[in-house]
Amino acid sequence: MADGLRLDVRVKPGAKHAAVGGRWRGDALVVAVAAPAVEGKANEAVRKALAAAFGVRAQDVRIVRGERGRDKVVELDPAPPDAARRLAELLGDA
């Protein structure tokens, strides 16, 4: 994982619109997806939403922990060079 970035994510499935941004209880990034939390649909939507937000391919986004819950640890590998800046912006720190 030398080139990767791990981040805590809070998923909100069943939202009206997909959106990435905001902070949940500390440093968890909020990811809202329209897909329901059924049969992995929300997980796939989370991977796609994070890939779009960070400018990487969906297959470069992996759920490391929390497959069945709203709180997840996600890894971007490889992470884009500006990943830290993008994360700060999405969390609302920039």
VOTOR-779636 format. One record per residue: x, y, z of N, C-alpha, C, CB in turn; residue in three letters. Coordinates in steps of 0.05 Angstrom, whole numbers, plus 5000, padded with zeros to 4 digits. Glycine has a CB too. Layout:
BEGIN
XYZXYZXYZXYZAla/...
REM end
This chain:
BEGIN
501649765000500050005000501750255000498250005024Met/504150244990505950484990504650714975508550404977Ala/503250654953501950864937499050914944502250804908Asp/498050774964495250784970494450984992494250514978Gly/491951034994490851205015488451065027489951495003Leu/488351045053486050935067484451155080486950725088Arg/481851125079480151325091477651195103479351545071Leu/476651315125474251235137471851355122474151305168Asp/469851205118467551295102464951225117467551165074Val/463051405117460351355127458451365103459451565149Arg/457051135098455351115075452451175082455550835063Val/451151315065448251375067446951255043447751685071Lys/446051005044444750885021441850985017444750575023Pro/440850964993438051034988437651344987436350925009Gly/439751494983439451784981438251864954442251924984Ala/437152104952435952194927438052224905434552464931Lys/440452314913442552364894445252264906442852664887His/446952174889449652094898451252344904451151914877Ala/452752344926454352574933456652484952452652794947Ala/458952604948461252554965462052814978463552424949Val/462052815005462853065018461553085046462253305002Gly/463053215063462053245090463553065110459053195092Gly/463253125135464652985156462652845174466553175172Arg/463352605182461652445201463352375225460452195188Trp/462652465249463952385274466952365272462852125283Arg/468252585269471152585268472052625240472252325279Gly/473452425229474552455202473352275181477552405204Asp/471052165186469851985166468552155144467751805179Ala/469052085119467952225096465152115090469852185071Leu/463252285086460552205080460152155051458452415090Val/459051915044458551845016455551765015460451615006Val/453951925001451151864997450851734970449352115000Ala/449351514968448851374943445851314940450551114941Val/444951314916442151254911441550954913441251354883Ala/443450784910443150494910442350404938445650354902Ala/440550204940439850094966442049914977437249934963Pro/441949875003443849705016443049415014444249785046Ala/442849314989441949044984443848914964439049044973Val/444748674969446348514951448748664940444648424928Glu/450048824956452548964948452149194930454248774935Gly/449749274924449149494906450249764917446149524900Lys/449849804943450850054955453950064955449750094983Ala/455249834960458149824960459249894933459049544968Asn/458049784912458949844884458550144878457449664864Glu/456350254887455750534883457850714898452950604891Ala/458550624922460550764937463250764923460850644966Val/464050534913466550514898466550704874467050224888Arg/464350714859464150884835464151184843461650824820Lys/462751254864462651534873465351624883460551564896Ala/466751464898469351544907471351554884470351344928Leu/471151374865472951384842472551644826472351134823Ala/470051724823469551974809470552214825466552004804Ala/470152214851471052434868474052464868469952404896Ala/475552244867478452254868479752234841479452034887Phe/478252194820479352174793480951914788481052404788Gly/480051694799481351434795479351234783482451324822Val/480251004775478450804765477050664788480050594747Arg/474650574783473050434804474450184814470250364793Ala/475950044797477349814807479749874824478349644783Gln/480550134826482650224844481650294872484150464832Asp/478950274875477750324901476850054913475250524898Val/477850004937477249744950476249794978479849564950Arg/474149644985473049665012474649465029469949595013Ile/476149575048477949405065476449295088480349575074Val/474649445100473149365124470449485123474649435150Arg/468349335131465649445134463849385110465849735137Gly/464249165096462649085073459649095079463448805064Glu/458949025104456048995110454949225128455548735124Arg/456549425133455649645150455849905136457249645176Gly/454950115150455050385139457850505143452950565152Arg/459250415163461950525169463950335155462450545199Asp/465550445138467450285122470250415123466550265093Lys/472250245117474950345111475350275082477150205131Val/476150485067476450455038479350525031474450635023Val/480450375012483150435003483150504973484950185007Glu/484550724967485050804939487850714933484551114934Leu/488250534914490950444908491150374878491650194925Asp/492650544864494250764873492551014877496550824853Pro/493351174896492051434901493151644882492351524931Ala/491451834874492452054857494352224873490152214845Pro/496152364859498052534873496852754891499852674853Pro/494452844884493153054899490952944918491953264881Asp/491152694925489152564942488652704968489852274946Ala/490852784982490552915008489053175005493352955021Ala/489653324984488253584980485253534974489553734957Arg/484753334957481953274950480453184975481753064928Arg/481653024991480352925016479753155034482052725030Leu/481553345037481153575054478753745044483753745056Ala/478653775017476453925006473753785010476853964976Glu/473753525006471253375010470353375039471653085000Leu/472253365057471553385086470753665095473853285103Leu/471253865078470554135085472754285099468154145101Gly/475254185097477454315111478854525094479554105119Asp/478354515068479854705050478254955046480354575023Ala/
REM end
